[in-house]
Amino acid sequence: MIPHTTFATKPYNPHKTIHCNILIVGSGLSGVATAYEGLLAGKRVCLTEITDWLGGQISSQGTSALDERPTQRSKLFYSRGYLELRQRIQNYYNQLNPGKCWVSDSCFLPNDGHHIINQMLQDVAKKGKGKLYWFPNTVIKELDISNGKLINSVIAIQHKSAKGRPPLNTFPLSQIIKDAYKYENSPRFEKKIIRFIPSQHKQNKNPNWYIVDASETGEIVALADVPYRLGIDPRSHLEPSSSSINNDPYCTQGFTYTFAMSATKEAQKHKMPSFYMRYSPYFSYELKRLANFPLVFTYRRIWNPIQGKPMKFGGVNFTTPMPGDISMQNWTWGNDYRPGTPKDNLIYTHEQLETSGQLKPGNWMGGLRTESLRKAEELSLSYFYWLVAGTTDSRLGKGIKKTHPNHRFLSGLNSPMGTIHGLSKYPYIREGRRIIGRPSWGHAEGFTIWEIDISRRNYQDFYYRQTLSPKTYNSLQVALSGLEAMSAVSGKKLLEETGRRTRSTIYADSVGISHYSIDFHPCMVKSPPEGHSNEERKNERKGAGQAYPFQIPLRAMIPQKINNLLVGGKSIATSHIASAAYRVHSFEWSVGAAAGTTAAFALENNVVPYQLVDKLPKIDPNLIKLQKLLNQNGNHTAFPKTSIFNNNWNDWY
């Protein structure tokens, strides 16, 4: 539990009022994709961002290595904006993979990611005759909600460096985040209070603007106080691989401050950080087959001006690192910070927010634990020192880790991360708050995409027979029996005789697609997470593995209560396990494209998004129109040959 805190607030007078058709909170790939489609639809789009870069994962979070699955990549079956992004990267460098990394077909510099995205949005604004109003260094402070159903206005705070003070991006996030959310000017920042309101007023009761939560942690979801989940879901026939019988909101996936390092001709002098010994017990190559520094360096190499000699390690082909090469580091047993207890969880739960007073008017401070941000920053700086000077390995023992002094930590405003401290401007967040969708047909407690909706796992495995109760196991097998479910329920066919489903769930209200494996970076058992001999939470990786190509249903983007709020990022209605696949670059773009198109469609057709899905399985004519528009625009709502009769997805990896 966190202590009760009272924040000092005072009446505010906005410095300016901005009119929007669509207000997007968060300029990551999801927010950018929302803006992209909104601009092409000719709308006034307002876009806020806590940092000063567009692009999120590929820029301010430093994870500029596109996570993609081989089959989808080979067919280039992506949203039109994501395809344009890939092409612009290709054009910018005259190659798609200037880093010659081996984790992806495209690894590049984060600072370039921002510039590429910026130019994309300028170009589509001209093409679609929309208007883009971008607000960097801006956080959302308050929502004005009427009758608990509509957001009427939004108050934000934009900051810039005070006169005579160091420039922005001098200090890491943990040192400036509390200041950024306060109305008052400070010795560090000058503030501007901005009020966002609709662009036009309608005579009817339908919304006249839409707010899209594309933030990394589900900030507006928390501030609007709509129902949501956080962390582990209880084990059930829908989430059979859950590591807990009960829910655990404190165990979310680890988050990461990335950094860039360059290979050098000469050995560098490296000073041990004062806090290094606190974190050194955590670091490890993890597996003996990965205890190869050139392999780790080139894993996410983002710049490779001179190609080295070809090398092969297991099934991985790469080239030797050369002086001038730049690597971005994002390693589970390196700079992943993985708290999992109420003492150190990063994203505050609803209970913690209430206890701290952040849900009271004017008291919102971002909903994050500053101390965990600070420790994650220290962990990353320590991890660099371990890579170049460390000689211990927490999991593999002595004699494994060698020193590699011919490397330099890259920092400065012109560095790949664009910060004087050298860390990414914002951490890469793998999991935030996840809404619970509205009750619908087959989802009486609120719509959710569950583990079994996407996973390729064999649920007839002995583990599930042993772990689940007989009743839960039978419910699981019935749920997986697809077209044979009625025969199984009626007893006409034994559960063992029903076929195992070999596709993901098909949604009548699909508005987007994605494909990625269920990839886990589990929380640690004890606090602090970097402590000696700490371990990952047992069975958290049980749900990890391959997934079938999956869809993004509109119901997963519509929260309860608020009618003009859409979720366009990682906070859609997924379970803890399913969210581990619904978080990568192409997904963010696809769900953002759906959010932007849906918001524009709703305004133009005088409908509210929930009205398109609240009568399912009966199909609303406007839902068909929306899906047709998405597909015509190159924003796919289904993979090729998707059908309840097609179970042949073995080639999709």
C-alpha angles and dihedrals in degrees: 000000000000121000121260110263130191115206121208110241133174136189112280135212112202114236090213141005120220125198117217140176090198125020113196120195110205129028098220120123091285093052092044091051090050090052091045093059094038091054093048087053089056097249133148101250123194115195125187129192134180091217128045097248133085120221108052107205095029096045126009093031093044098225093128095159111100112233106218139155118239099239097046089046094049090052093040087224099165140121114286094248093050090051089051090050091053090048092049090052088051091049094045095055100022084240137059096229110041089163096055087220119168101215092071145011089244128043118159144151117295094220088057090050090063094050093048092050092045092055091046093056093046090052097048091047088060093043096050095033090235126142122238121202109184121191112192121187088028132134131189113244109171142011125209105212122183122208088347089280112080134043104223099181141354128216119211136179122220120193138196132177115284117242112283093011127116116277123263115280091038094109128044120252096261090063098050108029098088091048091049092059096050120095095218125086113249137198086264104039142036111211135212120195113216128193118203118202137165119284094228141015123235129208093225129065097253118112117275094200139018133226116208119201103214093152120132097243104030093262097167090043088060096040092050088048095225118159113279144155130231128193127345122009121216116269111263141144087277095048101028096157094056113136092221137056086211131037119271113196093184097063106080126150117282121269126218140212103207125205138184127238130185131214113236137196093230129052112257129220110242123196116213111240112244089240097045098107090058092061104030094089088066103055122101144145081232097215131039091233088058095049092107118110097204088051092052093043094052094041090090101010105161101184129036112167095165119039116226131205119302115260135183128205114180104311094338122104119199141141127251115267113259132198107278094032114132123209127193112214122221109150128159097222090035121049100355107115108206116184117172110171135079087252095065112009110140101215112056118232123230090261092050091048091052092047092051092047095239093131092060116100112281095005101096111129102172099278096253133121105244093200092060090050089053094049091048089054091051091047092056094048089049092048091058089053090049091052094053103029109012122113102182132083118196095207106027101043131220128343096031105089118070129185121256107189097167093091136091131209108234118225139152137085090282094048122107091265094043095225133115090223092051099231124114114278091241130013121256103254115204098182135018137159112324120206124233105229124226120284109271142160107313091005105078093162094047133295118287136163105229135200094260091054092072113010125110091205120134102241093187087072115125090246091070094044088053099041103040125065114251090252093050092045092052091048089051093052092047090051090052096046093085113183089009094058095103092051090050094048094046092048094242088122130029116242089240088058096055117097122250112250112250101190139052124263113284115224123206089209098049114152100170148009142226141166130202139128121267097261122189135200096177127209119251124251102231137043125276095037093213092055123129116278093003117155139203116264108277116258093003088124092051092095093048119108144081123339133198119245104280142197135233109230119208089231089066090060098050116084125206122263102008113084100191098046121096127181112226103170143046091313095079117126102284132133122247092263097041090049088063087072098034096068111072131110101266092045091053090053094046095049091044091051088051092050094050093046093045093049093049091044092051092051094047096045098039094237134125117234095237089057089065093062109023094094098048133172079042105076117232114222090229090056089057090049091051093049091047090052092049093050093044088054092052095256100128121217095189140023118248114288094008107168139137086243095053113082096157104111099128092113094057107097 
